[in-house]
Amino acid sequence: MSYPPLIVVPVSNVETAKAVYTALLGVEPYADSPYYIGYRTGDGEIGLDPHGTGGPLPYWDVEDLEGMIAALTAAGASVTTAPNEASPGLRIAVLADADGNSIGLRQTAK
C-alpha cells in the first residue's frame, strides 16, 4: 500500500498555525484533535503536531507570489526572505509561521 507524501510541522500556537496553513492550502483541516491537525492536499498531506519540534522547508508552487505572501502574513506568518529571482523565470520567498517553521513559496513565469 502506498501513501501520499506527508509533511508534519511542529507548532506551539495551534490556532494561529491553523489560520496560516488554512490560508496557504485553501482548505479546512480534515482532522483536528489535540494531537494532530491534518490537511489533505492533492497527492499529499500536511500535518500540524502541537507536541513536535524542528521542521522541514517545503516549497509551494503559487500563481501569485505577492498575493500569497499577503494572505499568509494576514493570517500570522512573517516574511524571512523577501521575494527574489532565484533563476530566470523563477521567483521565491520564504516565510515563517508563528513558531518559526519555514514556508517556501515559488512562482514560475507564466
N, C-alpha and C positions, 0 to 999 in steps of 0.2 A: 504494500500500500504506500502511495506517495502522498506527501502533504505539501501544501503551498508554502512558500518561504514565509518565515516568521521573524520579526524583529521585536524584541522585548526591550522596553525603555524604562529604566528606574525613575520613579517620581516620588516627591515628598508632599506636594500640594496637588492632590488628586483632582479637585475641581478646576483649578487653573490648567492643569495638564489636559483634562478632558476638553476644555474650551479650545485650547491650542490645536490639539490633534483632530477635533471635530471640524475646525476651520480648515486645517490642512487637507484632510481626507474628504470632506464634504459629505460625511455620513455620521450617523449616531453610532455609538458602540452597540454591538450585538450582545456583549457580555459586560456586566457592570456589577462587580462584587467588591468586598473589602480586600480581596487577594489578587484580583486581576480584572482589568478592563480591556476588552478585545474589540478590534475593528477588523472587519473583512474588507479587503481592498483588491478587487480584480483577482489576480492569481496569488495573492499573499495575505498576510495578516500582520497587524501591528498590535502589540500588547503593551499595556502600561502596568508596571509592577510597583505597587506602593511600598514594597519591602526590599527592593533591589538596590544595587549600587553599580556605578560605571555606566557605560553606554556607547553604542556604535555611532557612526556618522553615515546615515543613509542619505542619498541624493534623490530628490524627487524631481521628475520632469514636469515643468509647468509651462503653460502657454503665455502667461502674463506674469513675468517676474516681479515687477513693481506692485501689481495688484495683489499677488500672493503675500509679498512682504507686508503690505498694508493690512491685509486680513489677519496675518499671524501676529503682528505687533499689536493690533487692536485686541486680540484675544489674550495677550500677555507675554508673547515672545519678545526677544530683543535681537537686534542685528549685531553680529560679532564680526562679520566680514561683509563690507558693502558690496553691492553688485559690481562685477568687473568682468572684462572679457578674458576668459581662460584660454581661448584659442579662437581663430577666426570662425565666427558664426556660433560660438558657444559662450553664453554669459552665466556666471554662477554667483551665488551669495550664500552665506552661512548665517543662520540664526540660532538662538539658544532658547529653549523653553525655560520655564521658571526655575527648574532645577539645574540649569546649565548644560543639559543634553543638547548636542548639536543637531541641527536640521539643515541639511544641504539642499539647495534649490538650484536647478539648472534649466536654462531655456536655450533652445537651438533656434537659429534663424529660420524664419518662415519662408 
